[in-house]
């Protein structure tokens, strides 16, 4: 009897920690890797690619962070539960194989990039307003702890390719990112690369 009570106390405690952790991730901006869960998640389908199978997962959309990052909720099976029992785990997803302009002034290189970054975020939001869920494939984790995945609508449209077609994203495979600024940003006042007049001031 005591062991049974201890078991259920442990289950409830872990569930409460996951719920609380999810709230912190979504609303207080804590890094997702703090509460990350092991993969694999529950696949909804599999496609054959050569001799291997690529698993596809369904995720519910929570929020658009910027043009290439969203937060979602994914179903994870409970190891100690019965078949069909899942936990809903919040995750940050970085859309694979694209780079979009930054919309934050602290990260953007120029005003032009900020404006393009906002357009990219708005367009991604527009795409996702027509659906409550997306499909994730080629799932991995990046160095920041986010899920790195190809993201598609439920009818199979690749969202990364849609962003590229609109010229709001560029193909990206981990090498040096190209600039979104049409002109090289001017050196700030007092910088050693500034002109003599600027330095004199």
ZARO-625376 format. One record per atom (N, C-alpha, C, O): x, y, z; residue number from 1. Coordinates in Angstrom, 3 decimals, decimal comma. Layout:
N
east; north; up; num
X; Y; Z; NUM
...
//
This chain:
201
east; north; up; num
0,827; -1,196; 0,000; 1
0,000; 0,000; 0,000; 1
0,869; 1,257; 0,000; 1
0,613; 2,211; -0,735; 1
1,899; 1,232; 0,841; 2
2,796; 2,377; 0,925; 2
3,512; 2,595; -0,407; 2
3,652; 3,721; -0,886; 2
3,967; 1,465; -0,996; 3
4,659; 1,568; -2,286; 3
3,752; 2,140; -3,363; 3
4,198; 2,915; -4,209; 3
2,478; 1,759; -3,333; 4
1,507; 2,246; -4,305; 4
1,308; 3,752; -4,163; 4
1,235; 4,465; -5,164; 4
1,219; 4,242; -2,919; 5
1,072; 5,675; -2,695; 5
2,316; 6,428; -3,153; 5
2,220; 7,502; -3,747; 5
3,471; 5,861; -2,875; 6
4,727; 6,484; -3,292; 6
4,816; 6,572; -4,810; 6
5,285; 7,571; -5,356; 6
4,362; 5,521; -5,486; 7
4,377; 5,490; -6,944; 7
3,543; 6,632; -7,514; 7
4,008; 7,373; -8,379; 7
2,303; 6,774; -7,026; 8
1,422; 7,806; -7,565; 8
1,876; 9,211; -7,168; 8
1,674; 10,169; -7,913; 8
2,489; 9,324; -5,994; 9
3,042; 10,621; -5,596; 9
4,161; 11,035; -6,559; 9
4,251; 12,198; -6,953; 9
5,008; 10,075; -6,929; 10
6,103; 10,343; -7,858; 10
5,570; 10,741; -9,235; 10
6,079; 11,665; -9,868; 10
4,527; 10,020; -9,691; 11
3,916; 10,328; -10,985; 11
3,357; 11,747; -10,999; 11
3,606; 12,509; -11,933; 11
2,602; 12,100; -9,960; 12
1,999; 13,432; -9,896; 12
3,056; 14,529; -9,785; 12
2,909; 15,604; -10,366; 12
4,126; 14,248; -9,031; 13
5,193; 15,226; -8,879; 13
5,884; 15,497; -10,216; 13
6,143; 16,651; -10,557; 13
6,185; 14,432; -10,976; 14
6,836; 14,595; -12,273; 14
5,930; 15,329; -13,254; 14
6,395; 16,174; -14,019; 14
4,629; 15,007; -13,232; 15
3,682; 15,684; -14,122; 15
3,604; 17,169; -13,793; 15
3,566; 18,008; -14,693; 15
3,581; 17,496; -12,494; 16
3,524; 18,901; -12,070; 16
4,778; 19,650; -12,505; 16
4,702; 20,808; -12,914; 16
5,939; 18,985; -12,417; 17
7,199; 19,619; -12,828; 17
7,203; 19,907; -14,325; 17
7,676; 20,957; -14,760; 17
6,671; 18,964; -15,118; 18
6,622; 19,174; -16,567; 18
5,692; 20,318; -16,943; 18
6,015; 21,132; -17,807; 18
4,529; 20,376; -16,286; 19
3,576; 21,454; -16,564; 19
4,172; 22,799; -16,185; 19
4,105; 23,758; -16,954; 19
4,760; 22,864; -14,988; 20
5,362; 24,108; -14,527; 20
6,513; 24,514; -15,435; 20
6,664; 25,692; -15,762; 20
7,324; 23,544; -15,844; 21
8,434; 23,823; -16,741; 21
7,952; 24,366; -18,072; 21
8,551; 25,286; -18,627; 21
6,861; 23,794; -18,591; 22
6,310; 24,268; -19,852; 22
5,836; 25,708; -19,774; 22
6,014; 26,485; -20,712; 22
5,227; 26,060; -18,638; 23
4,768; 27,446; -18,442; 23
5,957; 28,402; -18,439; 23
5,909; 29,471; -19,048; 23
7,018; 28,006; -17,750; 24
8,220; 28,855; -17,697; 24
8,814; 29,054; -19,080; 24
9,202; 30,163; -19,444; 24
8,883; 27,967; -19,855; 25
9,467; 28,053; -21,197; 25
8,660; 28,998; -22,076; 25
9,228; 29,839; -22,773; 25
7,329; 28,863; -22,046; 26
6,498; 29,616; -22,977; 26
6,345; 31,078; -22,592; 26
6,301; 31,936; -23,473; 26
6,264; 31,388; -21,301; 27
5,911; 32,736; -20,890; 27
7,030; 33,526; -20,238; 27
6,957; 34,753; -20,186; 27
8,054; 32,868; -19,744; 28
9,123; 33,589; -19,077; 28
10,425; 33,551; -19,855; 28
11,446; 34,035; -19,368; 28
10,409; 32,982; -21,059; 29
11,554; 33,057; -21,940; 29
12,764; 32,252; -21,517; 29
13,872; 32,534; -21,973; 29
12,588; 31,238; -20,640; 30
13,725; 30,412; -20,267; 30
14,101; 29,511; -21,432; 30
13,227; 29,154; -22,222; 30
15,378; 29,125; -21,575; 31
15,792; 28,288; -22,707; 31
15,093; 26,942; -22,694; 31
14,928; 26,329; -21,639; 31
14,680; 26,480; -23,874; 32
13,907; 25,245; -23,976; 32
14,686; 24,036; -23,501; 32
14,093; 23,089; -22,983; 32
16,050; 24,044; -23,670; 33
16,805; 22,860; -23,313; 33
16,754; 22,561; -21,820; 33
17,064; 21,446; -21,401; 33
16,355; 23,570; -20,995; 34
16,249; 23,353; -19,558; 34
15,235; 22,256; -19,254; 34
15,393; 21,506; -18,290; 34
14,194; 22,165; -20,077; 35
13,127; 21,202; -19,829; 35
12,969; 20,215; -20,986; 35
11,898; 19,634; -21,161; 35
14,018; 20,023; -21,767; 36
13,902; 19,185; -22,961; 36
13,675; 17,723; -22,592; 36
14,146; 17,249; -21,559; 36
12,953; 17,028; -23,443; 37
12,632; 15,618; -23,242; 37
13,391; 14,781; -24,262; 37
13,720; 15,267; -25,345; 37
13,668; 13,539; -23,928; 38
14,368; 12,676; -24,878; 38
13,498; 12,357; -26,087; 38
12,272; 12,310; -25,984; 38
14,135; 12,139; -27,224; 39
13,420; 11,684; -28,402; 39
13,636; 10,169; -28,514; 39
14,526; 9,673; -27,823; 39
12,919; 9,408; -29,300; 40
11,968; 9,903; -30,278; 40
10,594; 10,187; -29,673; 40
10,253; 9,686; -28,602; 40
9,810; 11,011; -30,392; 41
8,441; 11,252; -30,026; 41
7,574; 10,210; -30,723; 41
8,080; 9,236; -31,281; 41
6,290; 10,421; -30,684; 42
5,375; 9,447; -31,294; 42
5,180; 9,778; -32,772; 42
4,594; 10,815; -33,082; 42
5,645; 8,942; -33,687; 43
5,499; 9,249; -35,117; 43
4,058; 9,049; -35,577; 43
3,328; 8,212; -35,047; 43
3,670; 9,839; -36,575; 44
2,341; 9,660; -37,165; 44
2,447; 8,980; -38,515; 44
1,450; 8,496; -39,050; 44
3,669; 8,939; -39,077; 45
3,877; 8,287; -40,374; 45
5,367; 8,072; -40,564; 45
6,187; 8,559; -39,785; 45
5,702; 7,333; -41,617; 46
7,115; 7,115; -41,951; 46
7,243; 7,071; -43,462; 46
6,403; 6,491; -44,149; 46
8,294; 7,682; -43,972; 47
8,550; 7,643; -45,406; 47
9,889; 6,970; -45,654; 47
10,815; 7,118; -44,856; 47
9,998; 6,241; -46,738; 48
11,244; 5,531; -47,051; 48
12,191; 6,445; -47,808; 48
11,799; 7,092; -48,780; 48
13,439; 6,495; -47,359; 49
14,484; 7,242; -48,042; 49
15,690; 6,324; -48,196; 49
16,515; 6,203; -47,291; 49
15,778; 5,683; -49,353; 50
16,840; 4,703; -49,560; 50
16,579; 3,479; -48,686; 50
15,499; 2,890; -48,721; 50
17,601; 3,107; -47,895; 51
17,460; 1,942; -47,027; 51
16,919; 2,298; -45,652; 51
16,711; 1,408; -44,827; 51
16,684; 3,593; -45,382; 52
16,220; 4,010; -44,067; 52
14,825; 4,614; -44,149; 52
14,348; 4,994; -45,219; 52
14,188; 4,692; -42,988; 53
12,867; 5,300; -42,914; 53
12,955; 6,610; -42,146; 53
13,578; 6,674; -41,086; 53
12,335; 7,646; -42,677; 54
12,306; 8,945; -42,020; 54
10,971; 9,091; -41,301; 54
9,910; 9,030; -41,921; 54
11,037; 9,287; -39,971; 55
9,823; 9,386; -39,178; 55
9,244; 10,795; -39,260; 55
9,986; 11,776; -39,323; 55
7,936; 10,889; -39,259; 56
7,230; 12,167; -39,306; 56
6,403; 12,299; -38,034; 56
5,731; 11,356; -37,615; 56
6,462; 13,495; -37,420; 57
5,769; 13,727; -36,156; 57
4,804; 14,896; -36,304; 57
5,056; 15,832; -37,063; 57
3,703; 14,833; -35,573; 58
2,718; 15,911; -35,590; 58
2,893; 16,759; -34,335; 58
3,053; 16,221; -33,239; 58
2,863; 18,078; -34,487; 59
3,024; 18,984; -33,354; 59
1,992; 20,098; -33,429; 59
1,667; 20,579; -34,514; 59
1,479; 20,506; -32,275; 60
0,523; 21,607; -32,212; 60
1,282; 22,930; -32,070; 60
2,211; 23,038; -31,270; 60
0,885; 23,910; -32,837; 61
1,564; 25,212; -32,832; 61
1,152; 26,013; -31,602; 61
-0,025; 26,068; -31,244; 61
2,145; 26,634; -30,963; 62
1,878; 27,504; -29,818; 62
2,135; 28,964; -30,184; 62
1,290; 29,826; -29,941; 62
3,310; 29,240; -30,772; 63
3,690; 30,629; -30,996; 63
4,756; 30,724; -32,088; 63
5,591; 29,831; -32,229; 63
4,718; 31,807; -32,853; 64
5,776; 32,112; -33,821; 64
6,776; 33,050; -33,148; 64
6,409; 34,143; -32,717; 64
8,029; 32,630; -33,057; 65
9,065; 33,446; -32,422; 65
9,667; 34,420; -33,425; 65
9,752; 35,619; -33,160; 65
10,085; 33,904; -34,577; 66
10,555; 34,744; -35,676; 66
10,365; 33,966; -36,972; 66
9,629; 32,979; -36,999; 66
11,015; 34,398; -38,039; 67
10,773; 33,773; -39,330; 67
11,194; 32,332; -39,459; 67
10,709; 31,631; -40,347; 67
12,090; 31,860; -38,593; 68
12,516; 30,461; -38,701; 68
12,445; 29,694; -37,378; 68
13,034; 28,620; -37,254; 68
11,733; 30,235; -36,399; 69
11,611; 29,561; -35,103; 69
10,182; 29,640; -34,587; 69
9,566; 30,706; -34,583; 69
9,661; 28,487; -34,149; 70
8,321; 28,440; -33,558; 70
8,366; 27,619; -32,269; 70
9,298; 26,846; -32,050; 70
7,364; 27,790; -31,433; 71
7,213; 26,902; -30,282; 71
5,991; 26,021; -30,533; 71
4,974; 26,479; -31,054; 71
6,108; 24,760; -30,155; 72
5,047; 23,786; -30,381; 72
4,863; 22,926; -29,129; 72
5,643; 23,006; -28,180; 72
3,832; 22,118; -29,150; 73
3,626; 21,112; -28,115; 73
3,598; 19,747; -28,801; 73
2,869; 19,546; -29,772; 73
4,402; 18,810; -28,286; 74
4,515; 17,483; -28,884; 74
4,084; 16,425; -27,878; 74
4,366; 16,547; -26,686; 74
3,405; 15,393; -28,350; 75
2,983; 14,291; -27,486; 75
4,140; 13,325; -27,262; 75
4,764; 12,854; -28,213; 75
4,418; 13,039; -26,000; 76
5,476; 12,095; -25,639; 76
4,860; 10,975; -24,817; 76
4,164; 11,258; -23,842; 76
5,086; 9,715; -25,170; 77
4,475; 8,614; -24,421; 77
4,996; 8,549; -22,996; 77
6,178; 8,797; -22,754; 77
4,125; 8,218; -22,050; 78
4,515; 8,046; -20,651; 78
5,058; 6,632; -20,479; 78
4,317; 5,668; -20,672; 78
6,336; 6,484; -20,119; 79
6,938; 5,138; -20,036; 79
6,217; 4,214; -19,073; 79
6,096; 3,015; -19,323; 79
5,731; 4,784; -17,957; 80
5,101; 3,938; -16,938; 80
3,578; 3,849; -17,110; 80
2,900; 3,183; -16,327; 80
3,047; 4,523; -18,139; 81
1,606; 4,538; -18,326; 81
1,128; 3,439; -19,249; 81
1,925; 2,688; -19,813; 81
-0,176; 3,355; -19,395; 82
-0,771; 2,393; -20,308; 82
-0,642; 2,901; -21,733; 82
-0,322; 4,067; -21,961; 82
-0,895; 2,014; -22,693; 83
-0,843; 2,418; -24,101; 83
-1,824; 3,557; -24,359; 83
-2,964; 3,525; -23,896; 83
-1,371; 4,549; -25,093; 84
-2,249; 5,673; -25,402; 84
-2,156; 6,816; -24,419; 84
-2,866; 7,809; -24,576; 84
-1,292; 6,713; -23,391; 85
-1,122; 7,792; -22,419; 85
0,092; 8,638; -22,811; 85
1,174; 8,105; -23,056; 85
-0,098; 9,971; -22,868; 86
0,963; 10,862; -23,331; 86
1,090; 12,083; -22,428; 86
0,154; 12,468; -21,728; 86
2,275; 12,678; -22,468; 87
2,497; 13,989; -21,882; 87
2,638; 14,992; -23,025; 87
3,210; 14,677; -24,069; 87
2,113; 16,198; -22,823; 88
2,249; 17,252; -23,823; 88
3,447; 18,113; -23,446; 88
3,420; 18,808; -22,430; 88
4,494; 18,068; -24,259; 89
5,765; 18,713; -23,929; 89
6,016; 19,913; -24,853; 89
5,999; 19,762; -26,074; 89
6,249; 21,101; -24,282; 90
6,562; 22,272; -25,119; 90
7,978; 22,190; -25,654; 90
8,890; 21,773; -24,941; 90
8,168; 22,586; -26,911; 91
9,483; 22,561; -27,545; 91
9,650; 23,776; -28,456; 91
8,692; 24,234; -29,080; 91
10,880; 24,293; -28,522; 92
11,228; 25,290; -29,523; 92
11,701; 24,547; -30,766; 92
12,513; 23,628; -30,665; 92
11,206; 24,931; -31,928; 93
11,592; 24,281; -33,178; 93
12,245; 25,306; -34,102; 93
11,655; 26,339; -34,421; 93
13,464; 25,004; -34,523; 94
14,175; 25,810; -35,518; 94
13,958; 25,144; -36,866; 94
14,326; 23,985; -37,058; 94
13,355; 25,881; -37,807; 95
13,060; 25,309; -39,117; 95
14,370; 25,018; -39,851; 95
15,206; 25,900; -40,047; 95
14,518; 23,773; -40,245; 96
15,762; 23,304; -40,844; 96
16,016; 23,899; -42,222; 96
15,102; 24,156; -43,006; 96
17,313; 24,106; -42,478; 97
17,814; 24,375; -43,829; 97
17,460; 25,743; -44,387; 97
17,581; 25,961; -45,593; 97
17,022; 26,675; -43,537; 98
16,795; 28,047; -43,999; 98
17,361; 29,032; -42,981; 98
17,544; 28,714; -41,806; 98
17,629; 30,230; -43,471; 99
18,006; 31,342; -42,601; 99
17,117; 32,518; -42,961; 99
16,983; 32,868; -44,134; 99
16,511; 33,128; -41,953; 100
15,673; 34,299; -42,184; 100
16,309; 35,521; -41,519; 100
17,108; 35,371; -40,595; 100
15,969; 36,715; -41,971; 101
16,533; 37,922; -41,369; 101
16,088; 38,097; -39,922; 101
15,000; 37,662; -39,542; 101
16,930; 38,734; -39,123; 102
16,611; 38,999; -37,724; 102
15,676; 40,202; -37,628; 102
15,844; 41,185; -38,350; 102
14,701; 40,122; -36,743; 103
13,782; 41,254; -36,541; 103
14,130; 42,043; -35,290; 103
13,555; 43,106; -35,055; 103
15,054; 41,547; -34,488; 104
15,457; 42,226; -33,257; 104
16,597; 43,203; -33,526; 104
17,550; 42,868; -34,228; 104
16,503; 44,409; -32,971; 105
17,551; 45,410; -33,169; 105
18,880; 44,975; -32,562; 105
19,942; 45,400; -33,017; 105
18,822; 44,132; -31,540; 106
20,054; 43,683; -30,898; 106
20,809; 42,654; -31,736; 106
21,995; 42,418; -31,506; 106
20,124; 42,036; -32,715; 107
20,746; 40,994; -33,526; 107
20,875; 41,362; -34,998; 107
21,757; 40,853; -35,688; 107
20,006; 42,241; -35,484; 108
20,039; 42,632; -36,895; 108
21,246; 43,522; -37,184; 108
21,730; 44,240; -36,309; 108
21,723; 43,461; -38,427; 109
22,899; 44,230; -38,836; 109
22,535; 45,597; -39,415; 109
23,390; 46,476; -39,522; 109
21,273; 45,773; -39,787; 110
20,862; 47,044; -40,369; 110
19,344; 47,164; -40,283; 110
18,646; 46,201; -39,965; 110
18,852; 48,358; -40,568; 111
17,410; 48,615; -40,509; 111
16,672; 47,779; -41,549; 111
15,559; 47,312; -41,304; 111
17,289; 47,595; -42,699; 112
16,686; 46,802; -43,771; 112
16,429; 45,366; -43,298; 112
15,387; 44,785; -43,598; 112
17,386; 44,802; -42,557; 113
17,215; 43,436; -42,054; 113
16,068; 43,364; -41,050; 113
15,313; 42,391; -41,045; 113
15,931; 44,378; -40,204; 114
14,837; 44,403; -39,223; 114
13,484; 44,359; -39,926; 114
12,590; 43,612; -39,530; 114
13,347; 45,167; -40,972; 115
12,085; 45,212; -41,709; 115
11,797; 43,888; -42,405; 115
10,665; 43,404; -42,380; 115
12,830; 43,294; -43,033; 116
12,649; 41,991; -43,676; 116
12,342; 40,911; -42,640; 116
11,537; 40,013; -42,890; 116
12,988; 41,003; -41,475; 117
12,748; 40,024; -40,422; 117
11,305; 40,055; -39,940; 117
10,713; 39,010; -39,667; 117
10,742; 41,252; -39,836; 118
9,341; 41,366; -39,423; 118
8,412; 40,813; -40,494; 118
7,402; 40,182; -40,185; 118
8,763; 41,057; -41,775; 119
7,964; 40,505; -42,870; 119
8,002; 38,974; -42,852; 119
6,987; 38,320; -43,092; 119
9,191; 38,405; -42,564; 120
9,327; 36,947; -42,511; 120
8,470; 36,378; -41,379; 120
7,784; 35,371; -41,556; 120
8,515; 37,025; -40,227; 121
7,703; 36,575; -39,089; 121
6,214; 36,678; -39,404; 121
5,443; 35,772; -39,087; 121
5,811; 37,788; -40,033; 122
4,397; 37,982; -40,377; 122
3,935; 36,932; -41,388; 122
2,823; 36,414; -41,285; 122
4,792; 36,619; -42,366; 123
4,405; 35,634; -43,382; 123
4,292; 34,243; -42,775; 123
3,367; 33,499; -43,104; 123
5,220; 33,881; -41,894; 124
5,138; 32,575; -41,236; 124
3,878; 32,498; -40,379; 124
3,207; 31,466; -40,344; 124
3,560; 33,585; -39,694; 125
2,329; 33,635; -38,898; 125
1,104; 33,440; -39,790; 125
0,163; 32,737; -39,422; 125
1,126; 34,068; -40,966; 126
0,021; 33,947; -41,916; 126
-0,146; 32,497; -42,375; 126
-1,267; 31,997; -42,471; 126
0,974; 31,825; -42,658; 127
0,911; 30,424; -43,076; 127
0,278; 29,561; -41,994; 127
-0,559; 28,702; -42,271; 127
0,695; 29,809; -40,752; 128
0,286; 28,931; -39,651; 128
-1,091; 29,254; -39,085; 128
-1,631; 28,467; -38,308; 128
-1,676; 30,402; -39,460; 129
-3,020; 30,714; -38,969; 129
-4,073; 29,810; -39,595; 129
-5,176; 29,675; -39,064; 129
-3,736; 29,193; -40,716; 130
-4,700; 28,323; -41,398; 130
-4,672; 26,892; -40,857; 130
-5,455; 26,048; -41,294; 130
-3,784; 26,620; -39,917; 131
-3,696; 25,274; -39,354; 131
-3,329; 25,347; -37,883; 131
-2,719; 26,322; -37,447; 131
-3,686; 24,347; -37,124; 132
-3,323; 24,319; -35,703; 132
-2,163; 23,372; -35,447; 132
-1,609; 23,337; -34,349; 132
-1,798; 22,601; -36,471; 133
-0,725; 21,617; -36,309; 133
0,209; 21,644; -37,514; 133
-0,160; 22,102; -38,595; 133
1,426; 21,144; -37,307; 134
2,403; 21,006; -38,392; 134
3,023; 19,613; -38,321; 134
2,893; 18,910; -37,319; 134
3,700; 19,231; -39,403; 135
4,409; 17,960; -39,453; 135
5,908; 18,223; -39,377; 135
6,428; 19,093; -40,077; 135
6,601; 17,469; -38,526; 136
8,041; 17,610; -38,354; 136
8,743; 16,375; -38,895; 136
8,317; 15,252; -38,627; 136
9,815; 16,572; -39,654; 137
10,617; 15,448; -40,145; 137
12,090; 15,825; -40,062; 137
12,424; 16,986; -39,827; 137
12,989; 14,826; -40,260; 138
14,438; 15,047; -40,145; 138
14,757; 15,722; -38,805; 138
15,528; 16,681; -38,748; 138
14,158; 15,211; -37,743; 139
14,237; 15,849; -36,426; 139
15,580; 15,585; -35,749; 139
16,061; 14,453; -35,711; 139
16,171; 16,645; -35,220; 140
17,428; 16,576; -34,474; 140
17,412; 17,719; -33,470; 140
16,423; 18,445; -33,373; 140
18,516; 17,886; -32,712; 141
18,638; 19,051; -31,837; 141
19,822; 19,897; -32,272; 141
20,872; 19,369; -32,639; 141
19,645; 21,232; -32,229; 142
20,763; 22,097; -32,572; 142
21,581; 22,403; -31,322; 142
21,263; 21,916; -30,238; 142
22,637; 23,210; -31,467; 143
23,546; 23,474; -30,352; 143
22,911; 24,294; -29,248; 143
23,463; 24,381; -28,151; 143
21,747; 24,905; -29,517; 144
21,056; 25,689; -28,508; 144
19,975; 24,881; -27,775; 144
19,287; 25,410; -26,902; 144
19,833; 23,607; -28,133; 145
18,844; 22,766; -27,469; 145
17,490; 22,751; -28,145; 145
16,608; 21,994; -27,739; 145
17,304; 23,580; -29,179; 146
16,033; 23,564; -29,893; 146
15,952; 22,342; -30,797; 146
16,970; 21,780; -31,201; 146
14,718; 21,940; -31,110; 147
14,558; 20,914; -32,131; 147
14,871; 21,539; -33,479; 147
14,408; 22,638; -33,783; 147
15,644; 20,849; -34,274; 148
15,939; 21,261; -35,642; 148
15,176; 20,300; -36,542; 148
15,413; 19,093; -36,499; 148
14,270; 20,815; -37,350; 149
13,424; 19,928; -38,137; 149
12,909; 20,619; -39,388; 149
12,766; 21,841; -39,432; 149
12,636; 19,813; -40,401; 150
11,881; 20,311; -41,537; 150
10,425; 20,404; -41,086; 150
9,902; 19,487; -40,452; 150
9,788; 21,503; -41,416; 151
8,418; 21,747; -40,965; 151
7,516; 21,856; -42,178; 151
7,826; 22,571; -43,131; 151
6,403; 21,148; -42,139; 152
5,461; 21,165; -43,261; 152
4,041; 21,317; -42,740; 152
3,753; 20,971; -41,594; 152
3,158; 21,835; -43,582; 153
1,741; 21,887; -43,241; 153
1,184; 20,460; -43,279; 153
1,859; 19,540; -43,741; 153
-0,037; 20,283; -42,796; 154
-0,631; 18,950; -42,765; 154
-0,875; 18,390; -44,164; 154
-0,994; 17,176; -44,334; 154
-0,950; 19,262; -45,161; 155
-1,113; 18,757; -46,541; 155
0,223; 18,568; -47,244; 155
0,262; 18,309; -48,447; 155
1,344; 18,700; -46,481; 156
2,652; 18,355; -47,025; 156
3,455; 19,483; -47,616; 156
4,532; 19,228; -48,156; 156
2,992; 20,726; -47,546; 157
3,757; 21,848; -48,094; 157
4,936; 22,174; -47,177; 157
4,759; 22,377; -45,976; 157
6,141; 22,222; -47,750; 158
7,344; 22,516; -46,983; 158
7,383; 24,012; -46,674; 158
7,470; 24,835; -47,586; 158
7,320; 24,361; -45,393; 159
7,251; 25,767; -44,993; 159
8,557; 26,492; -45,294; 159
8,531; 27,662; -45,675; 159
9,691; 25,829; -45,132; 160
10,966; 26,440; -45,470; 160
11,031; 26,854; -46,927; 160
11,488; 27,951; -47,247; 160
10,574; 25,976; -47,811; 161
10,575; 26,283; -49,245; 161
9,616; 27,426; -49,562; 161
9,885; 28,248; -50,438; 161
8,501; 27,474; -48,848; 162
7,549; 28,575; -49,050; 162
8,188; 29,912; -48,674; 162
7,977; 30,915; -49,356; 162
8,965; 29,927; -47,594; 163
9,649; 31,147; -47,161; 163
10,705; 31,570; -48,187; 163
10,868; 32,756; -48,472; 163
11,418; 30,582; -48,735; 164
12,441; 30,883; -49,745; 164
11,790; 31,435; -51,015; 164
12,297; 32,391; -51,603; 164
10,676; 30,844; -51,440; 165
9,977; 31,308; -52,636; 165
9,548; 32,773; -52,504; 165
9,504; 33,502; -53,495; 165
9,233; 33,196; -51,284; 166
8,821; 34,578; -51,039; 166
10,027; 35,509; -50,826; 166
9,864; 36,701; -50,564; 166
11,234; 34,946; -50,942; 167
12,480; 35,699; -50,731; 167
12,582; 36,254; -49,310; 167
13,202; 37,291; -49,075; 167
11,960; 35,539; -48,366; 168
12,037; 35,917; -46,958; 168
12,922; 34,950; -46,188; 168
13,019; 35,025; -44,963; 168
13,561; 34,050; -46,905; 169
14,514; 33,099; -46,310; 169
15,518; 32,705; -47,386; 169
15,241; 32,798; -48,582; 169
16,694; 32,261; -46,935; 170
17,722; 31,759; -47,834; 170
18,089; 30,343; -47,412; 170
18,024; 30,016; -46,227; 170
18,476; 29,497; -48,367; 171
18,932; 28,146; -47,983; 171
20,118; 28,257; -47,027; 171
21,001; 29,090; -47,226; 171
20,137; 27,425; -45,996; 172
21,217; 27,479; -45,007; 172
21,520; 26,068; -44,499; 172
20,621; 25,352; -44,059; 172
22,793; 25,679; -44,564; 173
23,195; 24,336; -44,150; 173
24,362; 24,375; -43,163; 173
25,202; 23,476; -43,147; 173
24,403; 25,422; -42,346; 174
25,368; 25,457; -41,266; 174
26,649; 26,213; -41,537; 174
27,500; 26,305; -40,652; 174
26,817; 26,761; -42,739; 175
28,018; 27,524; -43,042; 175
27,776; 29,001; -42,720; 175
26,788; 29,345; -42,072; 175
28,684; 29,871; -43,175; 176
28,555; 31,296; -42,891; 176
27,272; 31,851; -43,509; 176
26,973; 31,591; -44,674; 176
26,526; 32,609; -42,724; 177
25,277; 33,187; -43,214; 177
25,574; 34,413; -44,073; 177
26,475; 35,194; -43,768; 177
24,810; 34,568; -45,140; 178
24,971; 35,747; -45,992; 178
24,210; 36,923; -45,392; 178
23,275; 36,738; -44,613; 178
24,615; 38,126; -45,760; 179
24,024; 39,329; -45,191; 179
22,661; 39,625; -45,807; 179
22,405; 39,315; -46,970; 179
21,798; 40,228; -45,001; 180
20,494; 40,684; -45,479; 180
20,517; 42,188; -45,773; 180
19,499; 42,763; -46,157; 180
21,654; 42,806; -45,597; 181
21,795; 44,249; -45,830; 181
22,293; 44,489; -47,260; 181
23,254; 43,855; -47,696; 181
21,650; 45,391; -47,978; 182
22,067; 45,675; -49,354; 182
23,374; 46,458; -49,381; 182
24,121; 46,398; -50,357; 182
23,648; 47,197; -48,297; 183
24,894; 47,939; -48,189; 183
25,587; 47,549; -46,882; 183
24,936; 47,160; -45,913; 183
26,920; 47,660; -46,874; 184
27,672; 47,375; -45,655; 184
27,353; 48,427; -44,610; 184
27,476; 49,619; -44,891; 184
26,939; 48,020; -43,394; 185
26,607; 49,001; -42,361; 185
27,797; 49,911; -42,068; 185
28,941; 49,459; -42,040; 185
27,518; 51,192; -41,851; 186
28,571; 52,136; -41,554; 186
29,149; 51,877; -40,168; 186
28,444; 51,457; -39,250; 186
30,471; 52,143; -40,038; 187
31,122; 51,953; -38,740; 187
30,595; 52,983; -37,754; 187
30,418; 54,144; -38,124; 187
30,335; 52,590; -36,492; 188
29,843; 53,540; -35,489; 188
30,882; 54,604; -35,195; 188
32,069; 54,414; -35,460; 188
30,435; 55,723; -34,647; 189
31,345; 56,817; -34,310; 189
32,417; 56,343; -33,344; 189
32,142; 55,620; -32,386; 189
33,649; 56,767; -33,618; 190
34,732; 56,389; -32,726; 190
35,362; 55,071; -33,095; 190
36,375; 54,695; -32,506; 190
34,788; 54,338; -34,071; 191
35,357; 53,057; -34,489; 191
36,635; 53,322; -35,278; 191
36,747; 54,329; -35,976; 191
37,588; 52,417; -35,161; 192
38,866; 52,625; -35,842; 192
38,731; 52,610; -37,359; 192
39,608; 53,096; -38,074; 192
37,591; 52,030; -37,861; 193
37,373; 52,005; -39,302; 193
36,611; 53,230; -39,796; 193
36,371; 53,364; -40,996; 193
36,219; 54,142; -38,870; 194
35,473; 55,328; -39,277; 194
36,392; 56,329; -39,963; 194
37,614; 56,193; -39,922; 194
35,786; 57,350; -40,604; 195
36,627; 58,317; -41,292; 195
37,227; 59,304; -40,303; 195
36,843; 59,331; -39,134; 195
38,163; 60,109; -40,771; 196
38,899; 61,016; -39,897; 196
37,980; 62,060; -39,275; 196
38,178; 62,450; -38,124; 196
36,980; 62,514; -40,020; 197
36,072; 63,518; -39,496; 197
35,273; 62,967; -38,318; 197
35,072; 63,637; -37,305; 197
34,829; 61,736; -38,486; 198
34,061; 61,103; -37,413; 198
34,915; 60,951; -36,178; 198
34,465; 61,227; -35,066; 198
36,168; 60,506; -36,368; 199
37,074; 60,303; -35,245; 199
37,370; 61,633; -34,553; 199
37,512; 61,684; -33,331; 199
37,464; 62,717; -35,345; 200
37,789; 64,014; -34,775; 200
36,695; 64,507; -33,858; 200
36,958; 65,223; -32,892; 200
35,444; 64,117; -34,165; 201
34,331; 64,523; -33,330; 201
34,365; 63,812; -31,986; 201
33,493; 64,036; -31,147; 201
//
